[in-house]
Amino acid sequence: MIVTVHAKPGARETKVGPWLDDSTVKISVTARAEGGKANEAVIKALAEHLNLAPSTLRLVRGATTRMKQIEVPSK
């Protein structure tokens, strides 16, 4: 399954939500968009929200943009 993420790096707090539909979510992270730190934080936040290991998620598209697509394993 592919989850589309609207990422907001440099936020005051890390927050997952709201879900805009079944496969689109907004995620705010405190990490800055430097050296892939925000991407790692987004994957970690989404994994925690879904109760999955971060290593099971994979960034498919959007490494340098705020709109990202992350592959999530099917349960």
C-alpha positions as CSV (number, residue, x, y, z in Angstrom):
1,M,0.0,0.0,0.0
2,I,1.2,3.5,-0.8
3,V,0.6,6.3,1.7
4,T,0.8,9.9,0.5
5,V,2.2,12.2,3.1
6,H,2.1,16.0,3.2
7,A,5.2,16.7,5.3
8,K,5.8,19.8,7.3
9,P,9.5,19.9,8.5
10,G,10.6,22.3,11.2
11,A,7.4,22.2,13.1
12,R,7.1,22.9,16.8
13,E,6.1,19.3,17.5
14,T,5.9,16.0,15.8
15,K,2.3,15.2,14.9
16,V,0.6,12.6,12.7
17,G,-2.8,13.7,11.3
18,P,-5.3,14.6,10.2
19,W,-5.9,11.8,7.7
20,L,-7.3,13.5,4.5
21,D,-8.6,10.2,3.1
22,D,-7.7,6.5,3.4
23,S,-4.2,6.9,2.0
24,T,-3.3,10.5,2.6
25,V,-2.0,12.0,5.9
26,K,-0.4,15.2,7.1
27,I,2.7,14.8,9.2
28,S,4.5,17.6,11.1
29,V,8.1,16.9,12.3
30,T,10.5,19.0,14.3
31,A,13.5,17.9,12.2
32,R,14.7,20.3,9.5
33,A,14.8,19.4,5.8
34,E,18.6,19.0,5.8
35,G,20.5,15.8,4.9
36,G,17.4,13.6,4.9
37,K,16.7,14.2,8.6
38,A,13.1,15.2,7.9
39,N,12.5,12.2,5.7
40,E,13.8,9.9,8.5
41,A,11.6,11.7,11.1
42,V,8.5,11.4,8.8
43,I,9.1,7.6,8.3
44,K,9.6,7.2,12.1
45,A,6.5,9.1,13.0
46,L,4.3,7.2,10.5
47,A,5.8,3.9,11.6
48,E,5.0,4.6,15.3
49,H,1.5,5.7,14.4
50,L,0.9,2.5,12.4
51,N,2.7,0.3,15.1
52,L,5.3,-0.9,12.6
53,A,9.0,-0.9,12.6
54,P,10.5,2.0,10.6
55,S,12.6,-0.4,8.6
56,T,9.5,-1.8,7.1
57,L,8.5,1.5,5.4
58,R,10.2,2.7,2.2
59,L,10.2,6.2,0.7
60,V,9.1,5.7,-2.9
61,R,8.9,9.2,-4.1
62,G,9.4,12.8,-2.8
63,A,12.8,12.7,-1.1
64,T,13.3,16.4,-1.8
65,T,9.7,17.7,-1.7
66,R,7.0,18.0,1.0
67,M,4.7,15.6,-0.9
68,K,6.0,12.1,-0.3
69,Q,4.8,8.6,-1.1
70,I,5.7,5.9,1.4
71,E,5.3,2.2,0.8
72,V,3.7,0.5,3.8
73,P,3.6,-3.3,4.0
74,S,0.1,-4.9,3.9
75,K,-1.0,-6.5,7.1
